[in-house]
Amino acid sequence: MEARLNAQQASPAAYAAMISLEMFVRKESNLESSLIELVKMRASQINGCAYCIDMHSKDARSALICNRTGHRIL
C-alpha cells in the first residue's frame, strides 16, 4: 500500500494557499457548512481517496445532523 501524500510537508506554500481559500469561502460566501463538506466529499470521491471520503462524510453528517435531508443524502 502506498503511503498517503503529506500535502503540508510536500508543498507548504500550496497547502497554506489551500487553507486560505477554504477560510475565505467559509467566511465570505453564503454557503452552508454542510454544502461545503458535501463538495469536499465529492472531490474525495473523484480523487479516489477512501480516507478523505470517510473523513468528509463524517464531517458532512455532523453538519447535517439536525437536518433530516442529511440522512437521505448520506
ROSE-4610 file (N, C-alpha, C; in Angstrom, 1 decimal, always signed):
// ROSE-4610
residu = [M/M/M/E/E/E/A/A/A/R/R/R/L/L/L/N/N/N/A/A/A/Q/Q/Q/Q/Q/Q/A/A/A/S/S/S/P/P/P/A/A/A/A/A/A/Y/Y/Y/A/A/A/A/A/A/M/M/M/I/I/I/S/S/S/L/L/L/E/E/E/M/M/M/F/F/F/V/V/V/R/R/R/K/K/K/E/E/E/S/S/S/N/N/N/L/L/L/E/E/E/S/S/S/S/S/S/L/L/L/I/I/I/E/E/E/L/L/L/V/V/V/K/K/K/M/M/M/R/R/R/A/A/A/S/S/S/Q/Q/Q/I/I/I/N/N/N/G/G/G/C/C/C/A/A/A/Y/Y/Y/C/C/C/I/I/I/D/D/D/M/M/M/H/H/H/S/S/S/K/K/K/D/D/D/A/A/A/R/R/R/S/S/S/A/A/A/L/L/L/I/I/I/C/C/C/N/N/N/R/R/R/T/T/T/G/G/G/H/H/H/R/R/R/I/I/I/L/L/L]
num = [1/1/1/2/2/2/3/3/3/4/4/4/5/5/5/6/6/6/7/7/7/8/8/8/9/9/9/10/10/10/11/11/11/12/12/12/13/13/13/14/14/14/15/15/15/16/16/16/17/17/17/18/18/18/19/19/19/20/20/20/21/21/21/22/22/22/23/23/23/24/24/24/25/25/25/26/26/26/27/27/27/28/28/28/29/29/29/30/30/30/31/31/31/32/32/32/33/33/33/34/34/34/35/35/35/36/36/36/37/37/37/38/38/38/39/39/39/40/40/40/41/41/41/42/42/42/43/43/43/44/44/44/45/45/45/46/46/46/47/47/47/48/48/48/49/49/49/50/50/50/51/51/51/52/52/52/53/53/53/54/54/54/55/55/55/56/56/56/57/57/57/58/58/58/59/59/59/60/60/60/61/61/61/62/62/62/63/63/63/64/64/64/65/65/65/66/66/66/67/67/67/68/68/68/69/69/69/70/70/70/71/71/71/72/72/72/73/73/73/74/74/74]
x = [+0.8/+0.0/+0.9/+0.6/+1.3/+0.9/+1.9/+1.7/+1.0/+0.1/-0.6/+0.3/+0.1/+0.9/+0.6/+1.7/+1.5/+1.7/+0.5/+0.5/+1.2/+1.0/+1.7/+3.2/+3.7/+5.1/+5.6/+4.9/+5.3/+5.4/+4.4/+4.4/+3.8/+4.5/+3.9/+3.2/+3.7/+3.1/+1.7/+1.7/+0.4/-0.6/-0.1/-1.0/-1.6/-0.8/-1.2/-2.3/-2.0/-3.0/-4.3/-4.3/-5.5/-6.3/-5.6/-6.3/-6.9/-6.1/-6.6/-7.9/-7.9/-9.0/-10.3/-10.1/-11.2/-11.7/-10.8/-11.2/-12.0/-11.5/-12.2/-13.6/-13.7/-15.1/-16.0/-15.5/-16.3/-16.8/-15.9/-16.3/-17.0/-16.7/-17.2/-18.4/-18.6/-19.7/-20.9/-22.1/-23.3/-23.6/-22.6/-22.8/-22.8/-23.7/-23.8/-22.6/-22.2/-21.0/-21.3/-22.6/-22.9/-22.7/-23.0/-22.8/-21.3/-20.5/-19.0/-18.5/-19.0/-18.5/-18.9/-20.1/-20.5/-19.7/-19.3/-18.4/-17.1/-16.5/-15.3/-15.4/-16.5/-16.7/-16.7/-17.4/-17.5/-16.1/-15.3/-13.9/-13.1/-13.3/-12.6/-13.0/-14.3/-14.8/-14.1/-14.0/-13.4/-11.9/-11.3/-9.8/-9.6/-10.6/-10.5/-9.8/-9.9/-9.2/-10.2/-10.1/-11.0/-10.9/-9.7/-9.5/-10.3/-10.1/-10.8/-12.3/-12.8/-14.2/-14.8/-14.1/-14.6/-14.6/-13.5/-13.4/-14.4/-14.6/-15.5/-17.0/-17.3/-18.6/-19.0/-18.1/-18.3/-18.6/-17.7/-17.9/-19.2/-19.6/-20.9/-22.0/-21.9/-23.0/-23.2/-22.1/-22.1/-22.8/-22.4/-23.0/-24.5/-24.9/-26.3/-27.2/-26.6/-27.3/-28.7/-28.9/-30.2/-31.1/-30.6/-31.4/-31.8/-33.0/-33.5/-33.0/-32.8/-32.3/-31.0/-30.1/-28.8/-28.8/-29.8/-29.9/-30.2/-31.0/-31.3/-30.1/-29.3/-28.2/-27.0/-26.7/-25.6/-26.1]
y = [-1.2/+0.0/+1.2/+2.2/+3.4/+4.4/+5.0/+6.0/+7.2/+7.8/+9.0/+10.2/+11.1/+12.3/+13.2/+13.7/+14.8/+16.1/+16.7/+17.9/+19.1/+19.2/+20.3/+20.2/+19.0/+18.8/+18.9/+18.4/+18.3/+19.7/+20.6/+22.0/+22.9/+23.4/+24.2/+25.5/+26.1/+27.3/+26.9/+25.8/+25.4/+25.0/+24.3/+23.9/+25.2/+26.1/+27.4/+28.1/+28.1/+28.7/+28.0/+26.7/+25.9/+26.1/+26.2/+26.5/+28.0/+28.9/+30.3/+30.3/+29.6/+29.5/+29.0/+27.9/+27.4/+28.4/+29.1/+30.1/+31.2/+31.6/+32.7/+32.2/+31.0/+30.5/+30.4/+29.9/+29.8/+31.1/+32.1/+33.4/+34.3/+34.3/+35.3/+34.8/+33.5/+33.0/+32.8/+32.6/+32.3/+30.9/+30.1/+28.6/+28.0/+27.1/+26.4/+25.5/+25.3/+24.4/+23.0/+22.6/+21.2/+21.1/+22.1/+22.1/+22.0/+22.8/+22.8/+21.4/+20.8/+19.4/+18.4/+18.6/+17.7/+17.9/+19.1/+19.3/+18.7/+18.8/+18.1/+16.6/+16.1/+14.6/+14.2/+15.0/+14.6/+14.7/+15.7/+15.9/+14.6/+14.2/+13.0/+11.7/+11.7/+10.5/+10.6/+11.7/+11.9/+11.5/+11.9/+11.6/+10.2/+9.5/+8.1/+7.9/+8.8/+8.7/+8.3/+7.0/+6.4/+7.1/+7.4/+8.1/+9.4/+10.2/+11.5/+11.4/+10.4/+10.2/+9.9/+9.0/+8.7/+10.0/+10.7/+11.9/+12.9/+13.2/+14.3/+13.8/+12.5/+12.1/+12.2/+12.0/+12.2/+13.7/+14.5/+16.0/+16.5/+15.9/+16.3/+15.9/+14.6/+14.1/+15.0/+15.4/+16.3/+17.6/+18.1/+19.4/+19.3/+18.1/+17.9/+17.2/+17.0/+16.2/+16.6/+17.9/+18.5/+18.6/+18.2/+18.3/+16.9/+16.7/+15.3/+15.0/+16.0/+15.8/+15.1/+15.5/+14.9/+13.4/+12.8/+11.4/+10.7/+11.4/+10.8/+10.9/+12.0/+12.2/+11.3/+11.2/+10.3/+9.0]
z = [+0.0/+0.0/+0.0/-0.9/-1.0/+0.1/+0.7/+1.8/+1.2/+2.0/+1.6/+1.5/+0.7/+0.5/+1.7/+2.2/+3.3/+2.5/+2.2/+1.4/+2.1/+3.4/+4.1/+4.0/+4.1/+4.0/+2.6/+1.6/+0.2/-0.4/+0.0/-0.5/+0.5/+1.4/+2.4/+1.9/+0.8/+0.3/-0.4/-1.1/-1.7/-0.7/+0.4/+1.5/+2.2/+2.4/+3.1/+2.2/+0.9/-0.1/-0.1/+0.0/+0.0/+1.3/+2.4/+3.7/+3.7/+3.1/+3.0/+2.1/+1.0/+0.1/+0.9/+1.7/+2.4/+3.5/+4.1/+5.1/+4.5/+3.3/+2.6/+2.2/+1.6/+1.2/+2.4/+3.5/+4.8/+5.3/+5.2/+5.8/+4.9/+3.6/+2.6/+1.8/+1.8/+1.0/+1.8/+1.2/+1.9/+1.9/+1.6/+1.5/+3.0/+3.1/+4.4/+4.6/+5.8/+6.0/+5.6/+5.7/+5.2/+3.7/+2.9/+1.5/+1.2/+1.9/+1.7/+2.0/+3.0/+3.4/+2.3/+1.7/+0.7/-0.6/-0.9/-2.0/-1.8/-0.6/-0.2/-0.4/+0.1/+0.0/-1.5/-2.3/-3.8/-4.4/-4.0/-4.6/-4.2/-2.9/-2.5/-3.3/-3.6/-4.4/-5.8/-6.4/-7.7/-7.6/-6.5/-6.4/-6.0/-5.5/-5.1/-3.8/-2.9/-1.6/-0.6/-0.2/+0.8/+2.1/+2.6/+3.8/+3.9/+2.8/+2.8/+2.6/+1.9/+1.7/+3.1/+3.9/+5.2/+6.1/+6.1/+6.9/+6.6/+5.3/+4.9/+5.0/+4.9/+5.1/+6.6/+7.5/+8.9/+9.2/+8.6/+8.8/+8.2/+7.0/+6.4/+7.3/+7.8/+8.6/+9.9/+10.5/+11.7/+11.3/+10.2/+9.8/+9.5/+9.1/+8.7/+9.7/+10.9/+11.9/+12.3/+12.3/+12.6/+11.4/+10.3/+9.1/+8.6/+8.5/+8.1/+6.7/+5.8/+4.4/+4.5/+5.4/+5.5/+5.6/+6.3/+6.5/+5.1/+4.3/+3.0/+2.0/+2.2/+1.3/+1.6/+2.9/+3.4/+3.7]
